[in-house]
Amino acid sequence: MDWYEIKGIDRIDSPSVVLYQEHLNHNLEKMLEMVTNDVSKLMPHIKTNKMPKVIQKMISLGVKNFKASTIAEAEMAAREGASSVLIAHQLVGPKIQRFAELCIQFPNTEFTTIVDNSFTLNKLHNEAINKNITIGFYIDINNGMNRSGIEISPKLDKLVIEIKEYNNLFFKGLHVYDGHLRDSNFATRKGQIDKGFNSVNSLFKKLKLNNTELKMISGGTPSFTTHLSNDDRICSPGTCVLWDWGYSKILGEQEFKFAALLITRVISKPTMGIITIDLGHKAVSAENSIDKRVRFLNISNYELLSQSEEHGVLKVEAWEKIQIGDVIYGIPYHICPTINLYDSVSVIHNRKKIADWPITARQRKITI
C-alpha cells in the first residue's frame, strides 16, 4: 500500500480532508528541530490549520505563542491556553471592539495586533481608554510586498514619535512579512530576504536603544529557513504544519511531509476519456489557475480540464480501468484556504480513521 492509502476508506465521505497524524507530528517536531527547540523563536501562524487539537499539540510541545489573522483564530488559541496571540491583520470597524473584548474575556492570554498608521493608533487608544485596558501592538513594516504596512521613511519616524502620546497603548516591536520572496533556489531567496532586511535591521537596532524588550516578528514559511538563523527575529511559519503541493515545489530545503490530503470520488464517466469527480471549486482552493489546484496521487496521465461548484472534470488516459465510485487522493496546491472550506478533518493513524477534528476557526465568529 502507498503511504496515503486508508483502510476503511468506504466510511470516509467525499469530498473531504483527511489528516495524517504521523505526518502532522513529524512536521511539528521538524519545526522545533529547525530552531534547535528554542520555542522563544517561534510564533506559528494558525491560519493554516484553524484546529483546537493542533493548537493543543503545539502547546504540549512548549509552543505557546501564536500569530493569527482573525478574531476567531485568536479566540480559539486563547481557549486552548495560548500565552500570546498576535493578530497580524490591521483591525478596523467592529473588530477593534471585538479585540478589546478578547483582552477582557481571556486575561491569561496576551493579545496584540499590528498598526501602520495614525488613524488606527487613535482608534485602538480610544477603545483601550473606554475599556480601561492597555493594548499592545507591533508596527507593521512594508518590506516590499505592498500588501500592508508602512515603508521605512520619515512618515514612519513620525509614527514612532506619535506612539508616546498614547498612554493606553504598549509598543511591542516590529512585524515584517516578506511572503512575496519565494524563489525556488534557496540561496537566491535568502539573498533577497537578507537584502530586504538591511534597513529593517538598522531600524530595529535604533529602536532597541530605547527599549531592549522590543521584538521583531518575521516572515512566514518561505522565509522560515532564513529568519531562524537571526537571533533578533521570531519566526512565523504556518503552512509547514500541514504542508502543500505549492510550497513543496519551491521550498526544497524544508523537510516537511504532506499531512492533509483531499479525498474525492469518481461520480461519472460522461464520455470516452473523461471522468467527473466530486471535487469542485467549493472543495479545493480555486484562487490559482486550473493546473495549480490539486495534484492527484493514485492516477497518472490526467488533466484537470474544468471545475464547477461541485464537479471536477478530468481527461484521463486509463479511462477503461477507472470505475464509478473509485477513490482518488489529492494534495492541495494551497492548503490554507482549502482547509477553510471544511468543517472538520478525518484524523488518520496507522492507516485507519480514529477521530474527527473540528476546524473551529474557519468561522468568522466563535463567541466574540
N, C-alpha and C positions, 0 to 999 in steps of 0.2 A: 504494500500500500504506500502511496505517496504521503508525505507528512501531513498534508491538509485533509485527507480523506477521513470522514467521520462515520463511526459505527452508529447505526440507528438514525441515519440521515433522514429517513422517511418520517421521523417525528418532528423535524425542523421545517417550519413553513418557509415559503419564499414569496417575494424577495425578503431577505433578512440579512443581518450581520451576525457573524459568529466571532467570538473572541477566544483565542488560543492561550490558555493560562500560562503554559510553559514559556511561550514566546513573550508574553507580557512581563513575566518575571525576569526573563533574560534582558529585556530592554531596560527595565528599571535598574537592574544590577549593573548593566553596562554604563548607563548614565552616571551612576555613582562612581564606578571604576574610573571613568574619564576625568573626574575631578578628585581622584585619589581619596574618595569617601569623605571629602570635606563638604558637608551639607550646607555650610555657610556660603558656598559658591553657587548654589542652585536656587532658582526661583522658577520652577517649571510652569509653563503656561497650560492651563486646564481647558482651554477652548477646544482642544483636540478630543479629549476623552469624555468630559462632562459627566463622569460617573462617580457617585459616592464611594463605591467599592474600590475604584482605582485610587482615589484620594486616600482612602484608608490604608491601602497597601503602601503608598508612598510615605505616609506618616509613620507607619510601622517600621520603615527603614530609616527614619530620622529626618525625612524631608518634610518640613512643616511650613515653609514659606512659598507662596504661590502667586502667579500672575493670572489675571482673568480679563475677559472682555466685557462681561455683562454683570449686572447686579445679581442675577440668578446664579451665575457661576460662583460669584463671591459668597453668596449666602450658602450655597451647597458646601463649599470648602469650610466655611466657619462652622457649620453644623457638624462636620466631621472632625473638628478640633484643630484647624489650621491656626498657626501662631500669627501669621500675617497674610494679607491678600492685597496686592496692588491691582486696581482696576485700570488697565492700560488703554483706556478709551475715554477721551475727554467728555466730561459729563455736561449735559445741557438739559433744560426743561425740568420735568418732574424727577429726572434721575438724580438731581442734586438733593432733593428732599429724601428720596429713597436711600441714597448713600448715607445721609446723616442718620436715618433711621437704622440702617445696618450697624453703624457705630454704637448706637444706643442699645440695640437688641442683643448684640454679641460683644460685650465688653472684654471678653478674653481674647478676641482677635483684633489685631491692629489693621485697620483698613486705610489704604492710601489711594490716591488717584494721580492723574497727570494733568498738567496745565501748560499751555503755550501762549497765553495772552492775559491782559489785564482784566477784561470783561469776566472771564471765568474765575479768576482770582477773587474778584469782588463778589461774585455770586456765591462762591464757596464760603467766603468770610462772613457774609450776611447770614447764611444758613447756620454756620457754626455759632454765631452770636445768638441767633434765635433758639437754637437747641442747647446752648450753654455747653458746647463741646469744643475740642481742638481737632482740626482736620489736618492730617499730614498729606503732603503732595510732593511729586517729583516734577521738575521742569522737563518737558518733552522736547528733545532736540531733533530738528530736521537734519538728518545726516545724508541727504541726497535722494531719499526715496520720494519726497514731495507728497506724502500722504497726510502727515500731520506733523506738528512740532514747529519750533521756532529756530530759524537759522542763527548761527553764531555771528553776531553783528552788534552794532550799537543798540539796536532795539532790544536784544537780549540783555545787554548791560543795564538798560533802564528797568527791565522787568525784575532783575535781581535786586536792584536798589529799592524798587517798589515793595518787594516782599516784606521789608522791615516795617511797613506801615500796618500790617495785618497781624494783630496780636493773637488771634484765634486760629491762625494757620501756622503749620510747622513745616519748614523746608527740609526735605529728606535727602535730596540729591538730584541726579540726572537720570533720565530714561532715554535710551538711544536704540532705536530699532533699525536694522540695516537689511531688511528682508529682500531688498532688490539685488543684493550681491550674492549670486548663486551660480557662479561659473563652475562647470563640471571638473575643471582642473584645480585641485586644492591649492597648489602654490599660487596660481593666478588669483583665486578667490581670496586667499589670505592676504596677498599683497594689496588687493583692492580694499579689503576691510581695514587693514592697518593704516593705509593711506588716509582713508576716510576718518580715522580716529585721531589723526595727528592734532588737529585743532581742538577736538573734544578732550583729549588728554591734557592739553595745556590749560583749557578752561577749568577742568576738574581739579587740577593741582592748585590753581589760583583760588578756587572756591574753598578748597580744603584748608588753606592757610588760616581762614577764619572759622572753620567748623570741621574738625577732624572726623566727625561722626557721619559725614555725608557718604552716600553710597551711589554707585553707578550701575543701573540695571541695563544689561546689554544684549541685543540681538535675539535670535531665535535658533531654530535647529540648523539652518545652513551655516551660520557663523559660530555655532557652538564650539567647534574644534579650533577656532581661532581665539575666541574670548577666554576660554578656560585656562589658557596659559598666562593670562594677565592678572596679577594679584588684585588690581583695583576694580575688576569687573565681576559682577554677579550675572550668571548665565540663565537664560530663559528658554531652553528648548521645550518644545511641546509635541510636535509631530512624532518625534523619535519614540515616544511612549507606545504608540501603535504602529508607526511606520507606514509608508505607502509606496506605490509604484513610482510616483513622480520624484520623490527625494532619493529613492534607491538608484535612480538613473544618474543623478548628478552628484550625490554625496558618497562617492566610493570609499572614502576613508572612514566612514562611520559604519560600525558593525552591528546594526540593529536588524531585527527579524520582523517579518510581517505577522503582526499579532491579531489583525482584524481582516476578515475576508467577507465577501458577499456570496450569498447563496441564491442562485436563480435556477429556474427550470424551463425546459422546452415546453411551450404550450401549443405550438402549431408548426406544421411544415407546409406552408401555403402553396409553394411551387418548387420545382426542381432546383436544388442548390440553395434554397432559402429556408431558414428556420426562424421562428419567433420565440423569444424568451420573455419572462415576466419581469424584466428589469428595464423599466422606462426611466425617464429623467426625473421621476419622483423618487427613485430608489438609489440613484448614484449621482454624485455631484456633477452638474452639467455646465459649469462655467467655462470649461475648456472645449476645444473642438472635438468632434465625434471620435477621432482617433486617440484622444487623450482623456478618456473617462474611466475605462476599466481594461484590465489585462486578464484574460481567461487562462486558467492553468491546465485544465484537463481536456481542452480541444485545441487543435492546431490548424493552421492554414484557414483562417477565418478573417472576415472583415465586418466590423460593425457598421452597417450601412446607414441606419437611422434609429432614432428613438422618438416615441411619443410619450404621453403621460405614464402609461402602464406597460408599454411594449418596447422591446428592443428587437430589431430586425438584423439578422446576420446572414452574410453569404458564407457558406461553408463548403469545403472540399468533400468531406466524408458524409455527405447528406444521407446516403442509404443506411449507414450504420447508426445514425443518431435517431433516437426514439422519443416520442411524446412522453413527457414526464422525467426525462433524463436530467440529472442534477449537474449544474456547471458551477465551479468555484471561480471567483474573480477577485483580483486585487484592485481596489480603487486607486485611481491616479492621485486623487486628493482626498485623504481620509477625513480631514476636519469637517468640511461641510457635508460629507457623506454620513458621518455619524449623526449629525444634527437632523437627519431625515427620519430617524428611527426612535421609537420609544424605549427599546431595550435591546440587549445583545444576548445571544445564547452562549454561555461560557462552556468551553470545551477543555476537558482534562483527560489525558490518556485516551484520546480519540472519541470520548463519549461526552454528551451534554450532561453537565452537572448542576446547572443553575441558569436563571435569567437575572441579569443585572439591569436595573433601570438606568436610562440616560436622563437623569433628572434635570440637568441644567440645559437641556435643549429648550425647555420652557423659557419664555421671556420673563415670567414671574413665578416665583415659588410661593412666598408669603408676603414679601416686602416689595 
